[in-house]
């Protein structure tokens, strides 16, 4: 951990939060700011503002959700690996880790924790990642260790496994009830491109039509 004491003062590790739920950000900020060695140095609710805001705030760690209003936390994580190599990212998400944790780790995140976990575990995850460690649940850690022993890093059995990160992003937004033109606006793409991604999703998930893609996406979230 980077916390150092100078006299009676503690140098705090700066945390930046990217999440589109205001109440979650407020609660998380209160939790973090109550700690002697941690301080929230900034926050945003979207991908578009995140990179510049992070550049200005110069945090020690980023906490990011997967599903954001204008895009994906996975894509943001990938971008951060290029613009701020070495800056640790902890994904805090409502999505089941068996579906998304491996994808996030491969994108460069240093940890994955679900929002249902206790505040104690969230703080533990933050400090572990700050210490240069990788944080996942005990259950997932056992799975990864078994795969390491077998010298494999196989993908988890996930219904969304075949999707690219961009396809997954479109899939998630469909599940949130967004129409094609709204998804196109959020991702700064054409409606035609979104339709192409939906077609790819349909083929990869072996679904019959666009309605089936929509229902499959909705069920994955709810």
Buried (B, 14 or more C-beta within 10 A) or exposed (E): EEBEEEEEEBEBBBBBBBBBBEEBBEEBBEBBEEBEBBBBBBBBBBBBBBBEBBEEBEBBBBBBBBBBBBBBBBBBBBBBBEEBEEBBBBBBBBBEBBBBBBBBBBBBBBBBBBBEEEEEBBBBBBBBBBEEEBBBBEEBEEBBEEBEEEEEEEEBEBEBBBBEBBBBBBBBBBBBEBEBEBBBBBBEBEBEBBBBBBEBBBEBBEBEEBEBBBBBBEEBBE
